[in-house]
Amino acid sequence: MIKTVDAHTLNLADYVRRGDGIVWGQASSEPLTLIDLLIAQRADIGVVDVFVGLALTDTLLPEHTDFIRPTSYGALGTSMRLQNAGVLTLLPCHYSALQRWMQSGHIPVDVVFVQLSPPGPDGTHSLGYSNDYLPTAMKKARVVIAEINEHVPWTHLDAPIDPDLIDIAIETSRLPPALTPAKPRDLDRAIASHIAGVIEDGATLQYGIGSIPAALLASLSGHKDLGLHSGLLSPEVIALHESGVITNRRKPINPGVSVGTMAVGGMSMNGFLHDNPQIELHQTQSTHGAASLSQIDNLVAINSALEVDLFGQVNAEQVGDRYLGAIGGQVDYMHAANTAPNGLSIIAMPASMGKSGGSRITPKLNGPFVTTCRTDVDLVVTEFGVADLRGKNVARRAEALIAIASPDHQDELARSMDVINAANRV
């Protein structure tokens, strides 16, 4: 039995020490009441470090960083506000490394704030929307404080939560943070149509956040026996499950079950996730780790980019001096799909930048970082078609990429071929 106290009487200073490293759940698993209490009581506690992931609320604001120092694996969701204010520390790492870094102490974990569901059919609590790195953090921490939220679904996990890890809990009734549904445009649907054309029946899919994945999932209604092994599960998968498109029958591991590390969405996801044996949320090392991914011989990974250069290098993080994304799980999945016998690693993006109209296919990357190396990219897809980079030398790769760039930029890109041809001779 987990000991509960009234949230109004919880004094975090009894559990949290100055200088502690705090980890809390991300996205729809943000324990909002506990975070509110930390913010309200921060001056009494003293300076602490917090590790945050994808944020969907404005709970933690730049003005709160007088005592709360945030670190993250990316500038994701509303954490972008912290990044723009210059108060967010970024860790360049693969998503698959987070559990290992917490276990080793490279990410300090003294206190964990975790959101739990009410007891489920077997009497246990569940992590609800997100399994990810929280189990490792809970085992590593000196103190674990839970927020048991009656609006959190009871989900099937890869391992049950040990109630003895919970030191104290509060009970709340708050709607979990939700990700605003992406609204695909005609451009997104054109890109999705190209991707759907290369996905074979029986493939196991991984996808990310955004309007292109939303359009892609909507375009797969004619496919058969698809599987899911993804970091993210979003509301668009509900219709594919209910229509029998996603069956997971041909998935080499966890057959019959869609696997993710986190789920996002509004109340529609609650009913879908609650005690659904066809859905399991696994820890990050299972969803993103090489030991698991190497067993999926039909993995198709679909990820986005800010830009791709004519060599096929991918920047999914920064343009100019603005950091806009994360490494996240892109490299984990792209490499696994690229090396799978029947896999495909796909980068999907519009051909042009939104407001500026500049080309996303560039002679060289404008950002300072290469997120995914050129050898891990099979296909690049824009609204103008598919560039298949497999088996092509440097010059042929560049020609294929120029062919799917906006016609407004193709002549300019073609003028860069002298540099490409020189590189091809090296």
C-alpha angles and dihedrals in degrees: 000000000000114000111237131196134186110274090222092061099041110119106195091196086074088066109019121069131202108270095023122146110232126196122190137178120276137225111353088000096064106130094224100184093051091048090049089052092050091051092048093046099036097110091054092050100043132221115341135173119233130194112214131180130187106350123203100179140058092234096117110051133180091256090061092062091085085092104005115070111195127208127181144171089239148358093261131163113329091351083083086080090060091047093050089051090053095240101108120092112211126212115206102217145127113261088236090063097060098087091045092050092050092049092049094046096245084121104042115231118185101138131025127199109199134178116221136187122238113267113297133213092296094046095253129118121241133209087238111201103013135037099163114121098338098099091056092046091050092053091047098046128096090216132023119193117189133203109206105204119191090210094060116101121235104243133187111254132193088246131012121253113257105231090204088071091065112088098182138350142196127207120230141171108211131136107248117244112274132206111237106245114254114243109215118222127211087263091055091048091052091053091045091052091056092049094046088055092063097043111097126210111271095029120144110231136212120182141166140222125294148062096296094058089045090053092045095053090049090053096055098075091113095054126098136222097357119173134209128218103154143140089235135045114192134182093265090074092064095077092045091053094046093047093049096245091119108053102140087216094134097041111121094217128037092010115201093020132093109223127204137153095223140010126210134188143085132286092307088071092051094066092041095050101039110109091333108157090197090067127063128177112212133190120265096257088057098045097039106018122113093234091063100034093049088065094058104086094177100048117149112191118195116190137160135236141195090220144346123208126219091263090059097253114150129221112191097158122051141020115191108322095334118100105207109167144004143255087241115149097327097103093042092055100034093054092045093049092044091055097040112107092234098021135118129204110205133187112198124189143137113272093236139040115256110242101011096045090218120151119267088202103073139176087239134001116272092204121075095236137072105211099180121020121234094249092064096056119092102167136016114198130194132161087272096060147278126310108203106201097180115122094359126128121229096274095046091049090053092049091051092050094047089053091062095043120102110282086235090067104032097093092050091048091048089058087064092063093096089067091045093049090050090053090049090060094053 
